[in-house]
Amino acid sequence: MAREFYENVDLTLLQPLFPASAQCVFSSNPPETFNLHPAEKSTTARMSPLRFRDFGHGRACARLALEQLELIDCPVPVGKQREPLWPDNIAGSLSHTEHFAAAVVARKSEISALGIDLEPAEDLPENILTRVCRVEEIERLHPAGDRYRQAKLIFSAKESLYKTLWPILKLFIGFHDMEITLREQDCSWSATSHTDQYPTDLVARLQGRYLLTDDLIISSSFILVDGSTTG
Ligand SMILES: CC(C)(COP(=O)(O)OP(=O)(O)OC[C@H]1O[C@@H](n2cnc3c(N)ncnc32)[C@H](O)[C@@H]1OP(=O)(O)O)[C@@H](O)C(=O)NCCC(=O)NCCS
């Protein structure tokens, strides 16, 4: 892989978003060349050049994250619902934007499931506010100023939640099925299920965190094996 990729990788930025046992890779430079594993190539033939670049950027981060767990040259193929297929006993997630990508992995003996989401630091378009947010969430948004930026954070939290729960439930989750409560004091969030489709104890065990940078809104979620809280 191109040396510039490694020069622009940060292994610490995302660590506060996850328990210490998770391996987190954040990259701010899509690699110009990337050798996909043969098992990862099945869906790439029809990708546009931009989509292929994002896919390769995510896979480059995933490969490096797995290396931190001493899993060398491990493919992460694509599942039927586009989900990444991690090695047995590994929980993982990835996300990418035009410039940035991230991958997080952990052993399932420590973290049952996890999700990461990166979004550009932009407002949620006003015309999709009610599609993304439930009434209760809209009522709690700041009355002015960064109202739509906060709504974008709720969107991001829901995306990370979906990525966390998908490998366990294999069920689509609608934006109105879950209510996100933000805790600005410690940049965390929690979710409440509004349907009986998903086990409520699983949703209650899910822990969410977020990080706001100049460029990005970053959300994480994870479920610990024993459901205990973690620092
Ligand atoms: C799948 C989805 C979450 C991806 O999020 P996104 O913001 O569009 O894109 P990101 O860059 O953050 O993430 C893309 C990566 O997510 C991963 N992903 C895709 N589908 C996934 C799934 N079902 N489960 C877990 N991860 C998935 C893939 O690795 C993908 O990258 P790749 O295609 O290059 O491998 C989103 O497109 C989606 O379908 N959302 C609707 C469901 C939802 O969020 N409901 C809200 C629940 S409250």
The ligand as an ORCA input file, in Angstrom:
! r2SCAN-3c Opt
* xyz 0 1
  C     -25.795      0.857      5.503
  C     -25.675      2.295      5.956
  C     -25.810      2.334      7.475
  C     -24.262      2.823      5.561
  O     -24.018      4.099      6.074
  P     -23.525      5.328      5.141
  O     -23.490      6.549      6.014
  O     -24.354      5.339      3.897
  O     -22.065      4.989      4.687
  P     -20.741      4.770      5.582
  O     -19.594      5.159      4.760
  O     -20.853      5.377      6.943
  O     -20.725      3.197      5.781
  C     -20.587      2.377      4.673
  C     -20.154      1.042      5.154
  O     -21.135      0.502      6.031
  C     -20.998     -0.910      5.991
  N     -22.316     -1.503      5.882
  C     -23.142     -1.511      4.829
  N     -24.257     -2.196      5.123
  C     -24.133     -2.619      6.387
  C     -24.959     -3.389      7.259
  N     -26.149     -3.850      6.865
  N     -24.501     -3.653      8.488
  C     -23.297     -3.214      8.914
  N     -22.458     -2.474      8.124
  C     -22.892     -2.186      6.887
  C     -20.131     -1.251      4.759
  O     -18.861     -1.639      5.211
  C     -20.059      0.071      4.029
  O     -18.858      0.324      3.344
  P     -18.437     -0.524      2.042
  O     -19.689     -0.661      1.237
  O     -17.384      0.281      1.396
  O     -17.970     -1.849      2.577
  C     -26.749      3.216      5.327
  O     -26.503      3.374      3.944
  C     -28.175      2.686      5.477
  O     -28.633      1.826      4.740
  N     -28.942      3.269      6.436
  C     -30.337      2.936      6.598
  C     -30.600      2.147      7.826
  C     -30.466      2.991      9.031
  O     -29.462      3.629      9.245
  N     -31.505      3.022      9.882
  C     -31.500      3.818     11.058
  C     -31.685      2.942     12.235
  S     -32.191      3.835     13.673
*
